[in-house]
Amino acid sequence: MQLRDLHRQYEAMKAEIDAALLGVAASGSFILGDVVAGLERQLADYVGVKHCVTCASCTDALRMALMVLGIGPGDAVFVPDFTFFASAEAVASQGATPIFVDVCEDDFNIDVDDLSEKIAHVKNHTDLRPAAVIAVDLFGQPADFTDLELLCKGLNLHLIEDGAQGFGGSIGGRKACSFGDIGTTSFFPAKPLGCYGDGGALFTDNDDWAALLRSLRAHGRGSEKYDNIRIGLNSRLDTIQAAVLQVKLKHFDDELKAVQHIADKYNNLLRGKVTLPVVPPAVTSSYAQYTIQTDSRDALQARLKAAGIPSAVYYPRTMSQQAAFASIASLQQPCPVAERLTQTVLSLPMHPYLTEQEIELVAETI
């Protein structure tokens, strides 16, 4: 796409968003309301599930999913060792114990074979009860939910999809956030579908869970505002963010096509120079990040910076290396792939409005 076309598309979307924001301001409805309800219907239709319940962040979405599933003290919840802190933080905040699982080196997602071993270890060597798995769609690519759903069903474990980075991805045409018992996502500005602040959502086909989630996000609300029938959270998506997301959702598939084109271009230009991310044939990534691997990571990042090209390391330490989880270190088993990735990964510029010249500059510098 030519630079002038990119600017024209961006300016058109910006004008729509500005008009939507003015509409919210004129309405005086700033929390929930018709705009949020409309967005929830659109998101549910897009993902292909019966219910979408929005909330204030994906961290809250994960907590609410655990609350609905009755996860708490004494429960073990299996989480990838290579992910953002919130994936495990939500588990600990509910009094459950995160058990860290290694990931696959080619796609960065949870290793189903290692998960099986970690579940067996918890059963045989701890007093914890294996209760659930949180599988993360890291960098935009859905985890291996085909095998994960079979494993969890066979072991009677709940499965939660942490699709904070995965919205827009798919497996065999089935959309991210539709997998497992409950799917979650984030609308943080840097995510594939981002708003102008924090925001999150949950997805489920279960009518009772959806009703419970709507109660939990509003202080455990019952039949009316001051009828509180359970302990919940204050976690509602504000109407301004919903208005932004309604506009951006209309353009979202075009943006997905653009990032796929950019990823293909990177792949062609960088093949043989660094280790590229692997996306299986039946899988579509929404490319929240385009992440390469190289043993010369620090030197390469310095070279990119000198050329005025931003890059980032997601993530410089594993979950099991976080000080916040030092008290449960004795319960953890090694995750060597995750530890190695912290030393080799580097995420390159990736967004729908990168130009051909910018992509080529990144590749030439590498």
N, C-alpha and C positions, 0 to 999 in steps of 0.2 A: 504494500500500500504506500502511495506517495505521501510525503510529509504534509502536503497541503490537505490531503484527504484525512489524515490522522487528526490534524488540527480542526477540520470541519466537523468530524464526528464527535470529537471531544467537546467542542464548543456547543454543539447541538444538545448533547446530554447535559452539559452544565446549565444551559438555559432551562431545560425541563426541570432540573433539580431546583434551581432558583425559584421557579414558579411554584413548585410543590412546597417548598419551605414557606413561601409567602402565604400559601393556602392554609398551612397549619397555623401560622401566626394569626391569620384572620379568623380561624375557627375557634381559637381559644381552647382547643382540646389537645393537651400536651402529653397525656399518659393514657396508653391503650386507646380505646375508641374505634371508630369505623375504619380508619386507615390501617391500624394494626391488625384488625380482624381481616381486612381485605388482603393484606400482605400474607397473613398466615394461610389463607386459602390458596393464594397463588404459589407459595412455597411448597405446600403439601402437594398440589397438583404437579409442580415441577419435579419433585422428588419421587412422586408416585406412591404416597401413603395417604391414609385417611386423615391424620391429624398433624398439624404443626402448632407448637406452643412456643411463642417467643419469650425471651427473658433478657436479663441485663448483660450477660456474657456467657461464653462457652464454659468457663469455670463453674459458674452457677448451674449451667445446663447439666454438667457432669454430676454435680452434687445432687441436683434434683432427681436425676436418673437413678442414682444410688439410693436416694430416699424412697422413691417409688418401689424399688426392688427390695427394700428392707435390708440393705447392706449396712452393717455396723460393727461394733466391737466383737472380736473373735473371728471375723471373716477375713480371708485372704483374697485380695483382688490382684490379678496378674496384669502388669502394665509393662510396656516396652521400656527398656533401660535407656534407649536413645529417643528422647522426645522432650517437649517443653514441660516445665515444672508442673503446670496446672493438671496434667493428666494424672499424676500421682498425688498432688496436693489435695485434690477433691476427695480421694480415697481416705487420706489421713484425716481430713476435716470431718469425716463421718465416723471416726473412731475405728475404722477398719485398717488393715495392714497391707500396704502395697508390696507385692513381690515382683522383683524386676526380671524381665525376660529378655534374652538376646534378640537381635534383629538380623535380617538377611543383608549381606554386604552389597548386593546389587541394587535392591530397591528400598533399603533402609527400614522396611516394615517388620513387624513382629514375626519371629521365626516359629512356625507352628510346631516343628519337631522339638525345639528347645522348650516351648510352652508345655508340651506333654511331659517332658522331663521335670520341669519345675513344679508342675501340678503333683506329680508322683512324689517328689521330694517333700513337698509340704504335707501331703497325706501321711507319709511314712516317718517323718522326722520332726514334726512340729505339732503343737496343739491347736493350730489354726484350722478353720474349716474352709476349703476352697469354695468360693461363692460366685465369683464373676471374673470376666476378662474385659479389660478396656483395650480395644485395638485401635491404634491411631493411623489415620490416613496421612502419612508423613509426606510433606512437600507437594501434596496434591494428588498422590496416587492412593487409591483404596487398598487397604490391606487384603490379604488372601482370605476373603470371607467365605469362599466356597469351602475350604478346608476348616476354617474357624467355626463356621456354623455347624458342620458335622461333628467336630470335636466337642464343642460346648453342649450340643444336644445329647451326645452320647454320655457325657459326664454330668449332666444335669446342672450345668453352669449357666448363669446369665451372661449375655454378650452385649456390651455397649460399644457403639461405634463413636470414637472421638474423631469426628469429621471437621474439626476446626480449620484444617488446611485443605480438606478434601472436597468441599462443595463444588459440584460441576463435574467431578470424575465419575467413572462408571466401570462396571464389570459386565461384559456381555450385554450391554444396553441397560442394565439395572443401575440406577443412580446411587451415588454416594449419599449417605445419611438414611438409606432405606434398609440397611443391613442390621442383623442382630435383633435384640429385643427393643432397644431404643437407640436412635441415632441422635447425635448432637452436632452443632456447628457453631462457628464464630463469625461475626460480622465486623470484627476489628478492621480498621482501614487497610491494613496490609494483606488481608485475606482475599481469596479469589472474588468473592462478593462482599465488598466492604462498605461500611456506612461512614458517617462523619464522627464516630466516637466508638464506644463499646456497644456490643449487642450480641445476642446468641439465640439459639433455637433448639428445640427438641422435636423429634419426629417419631411417630408410632402409629400402628394400626389398632392398638388396644384402646377401646372407648373409655374404660374405667381408668386406665393410666393417664389418658389425656385429661380427664376431669380432675384427677388428683394433682396433676402438674399445674393446672390453672389455679387450683387452690393454693398450692405450695408457693407459687411465685408472688402471691398477694397475702403474705402473713398467715397462711393456713385458713383462708377465708371460707366461710360456709355459704349460707343462702343470701347474705347481704353483707355490707361493708364492715359492720361492727359485730358480726357473728364469726368468731374465730374458733374453729373446731379442731385445729391441730397446730403444731409449731411449724412455721414455714420460713420463708425468706422474703425480703423486699427486693424483688428481682423482675422488674417489668421493663419491656422495651418502650422507650419513649416515642411519641408519635413523629417527631422530627426525623429520627433515624428510620422509622418505617417508611416515611415519605421518600427519603433518599433511596432506600432499598427498592421500593416499587419502581422507580425510574430506572435504576441500574439493572434490575432484573430483566427489563425489556431489552437491554443491550447485551445481556450476559452471554448468550450463545455466540454472538459476533466476537466478543472479547475472547471466549474460549478458542474459537477458530484462529484468532490472531496469535495467542500464546502457543498454540500447537505449531503454527507456522514458524514462530521464533525458535521453538525447541528443535524443530526439524533442521532449521538453518544452523543452529549451534551444533547439532549432531554431525552434520555434513562437514562443517569447518573444523571441528575439534577432534574428530575420530582419529585415534592413534596417537594423540598428543597427551590426553589425560583420560582417566576412567570416567565414562559417561553414565548417567542414570539409565536404568533398564526398565522399560515399560513393556510387559507382555502383550502379544497381539490382541487379545480380547479385552484389554484394559485401556481406559482413557484416563490420563492425568489432567488435572486442572492447573498444574504447574504453579502452585503457590510459591515454589522456589525451583530454580534450575540448579541442581547441586552436583558438582563434579568431585572427583577424588584425585589427590596427587600427594606424593611423598614430599614434594617441594612446596607445600601449602603456604608457609610463611613467606618464603621468597617470592612466590607468585603473587600473593596478596599485596606485598610491598610494591612489586612492579606495576600492578594494576592501579594502585593508589597514586603512584608517580605519574601515571598517564591520565589521572583524573577519572578513573573508573571505579565506582563503588563496588564492594563485595562484602560478604558477611560469613561468619562461621556459626552455623546452626548444627551442632551445639558443642561448646568447648569442654563440657563435662557431662558425664552420664548422670542419671537419676541416683544411682547407688553411690556416686561420688559427692552428692550434695550434702552439705553439713546438716541440713534439716532432717536427713534420714540416717544420721550416724547411730541413733539409738536402736535401729533395727538392722544394723549391718550384719549381725551374727546370723540373721535369718536368710541372708542373700547368698546365692551361688554365682560363680563367675559368669560374666557376659563379655567375652573377649572381643567379639566383633564390634559391639557398641563402643568399647574402650578404644579400639583402633580407629574407628570412624571419627572420634573426637580430635584425632591428630591429622586427619587427611581430607576432611570435607571442606568445600568452599562453594558458597552460593553466588552465582553471577547475576547481573542485572536481568530482571524478568518482569515485564508487565506488557499489557496489550499494545502500548503505544511506542514501543521501541522501534526505531527506524532501521532499515537495512544497513545504513552507514554505521549506526551505533553498534549493531550486532557484529559487523565485520571488524570494527575497531577492537572490540573485546577479543574476538578470535585472533586477530593479528598480534595483539599484545601478549596473549597466552603463548 
